Amino acid sequence: MDNTARGKYLNSTRRKIILILSLTITLAVASIAVLGIGGVNVDFINTFRVIFHPIFPDHIAQPDFPYYTNIIVDYRMPRVLLGILTGMCLAVAGASMQGIMKNPLADPFTLGLSSAASCGAGVGIILGPTILGSLYYSNISFFGEVVGVSSLFMVMTAFVFGLVSVVILLSLTGRRQVSQSTLILTGVVIGYLFSAVLSYLKYISDEEALKDITLWLLGGMWGSSWSAVIIVLPIAILGIILLETYAVDLNALSSGDDVAKNLGVNVQSLRRRILIISALMTSACMAFTGIIGFIGLMAPHIVRMLIGNDHRYLIPVSALMGALILVLCDTVARVIVAPSDLPVGIIMYVLGGMFFMFLIKKMRGGYEI
């Protein structure tokens, strides 16, 4: 065993790469497995055939029953893919926000971004028909798929309101050093403000819009469709790539603002860019899934316990961990009260609350990011 500094570095890098490969394989296998779980259970072999027979028709047989393809491809696959993308976006946004804020409790949920995006989506649901008129109910072709203008409008309004919350947060805390408790309290206050606006929108909405908002606020995958996947996919890929390019700067920032500035990092610009990218990623997902909390808090901390705080690896591994957590929790939500469908947001509140208490206990013992 090489105990030199170079040897330890290579061993550490090897462990991180092995973890990335292991999580990738686990996520792929779990995703295929959960595609077969539902009102009509499909075994793993037939699920595998449904996915890969069109790609390798000469080597992989067709599924036993043709309707398996309709069930998996038309209904379950968009849901699982949206769960993967949402888990990735929320986890990466949480890891990046914790890095720029140097606060282990920072994530889109605790900093008010989720509430702001929720308010924006509520505006899209209630005021969309009034603002856009008949255009709201029309469709456009997007990469060969039909996408509703209503969905695009919800993403836009959710992002705009999420961006407003970022501007408010930066204006209140960005120009001076504030404590971690003050930062979290500011996020909570911002969340309350946007929640108040959303409550008013619910009060003035009609019965149908009120039902849509109430279901949406519970957090679930009811909005999953191929059009939703097509909208979120490029935003998720671009956002993760952009945040990964800032990994070295985030590593420098972890040593303090002064150290990062001496290394050539524009700290204020870095914070603004990461918060804007995080707002876009979070808002795009939540426009279709509603509020799903604690993914951005849990996934990065679990990953830090495994590989440390190097953002070059923390960001991609957090993405895989967040996707795995949300896909598994959504599967539990689908089967725990079958044939009904429990909102996955409820599962995440329970799991996240337990993890939050665990985290607070660890912090009392001196745990830091």
Secondary structure, DSSP 8 states (H G I E B T S, - for coil): ---SHHHHHHHHHHHHHHHHHHHHHHHHHHHHHHHT-SSS---HHHHHHHHHTTTSTTTS---SSTHHHIIIIIIIHHHHHHHHHHHHHHHHHHHHHHHHHT-TT-STTTTTHHHHHHHHHHHHHHHHHHHHGGGGG-EEEETTEEEEHHHHHHHHHHHHHHHHHHHHHHHHHTTS---HHHHHHHHHHHHHHHHHHHHHHHHHS-HHHHHHHHHHHH--STT--HHHHHHHHHHHHHHHHHHHHTHHHHHHHTT-HHHHHHTT--HHHHHHHHHHHHHHHHHHHHHHH----SHHHHHHHHHHHHH-S-HHHHHHHHHHHHHHHHHHHHHHHHHTTTTS---HHHHHHHHHHHHHHHHHHHHHTT---
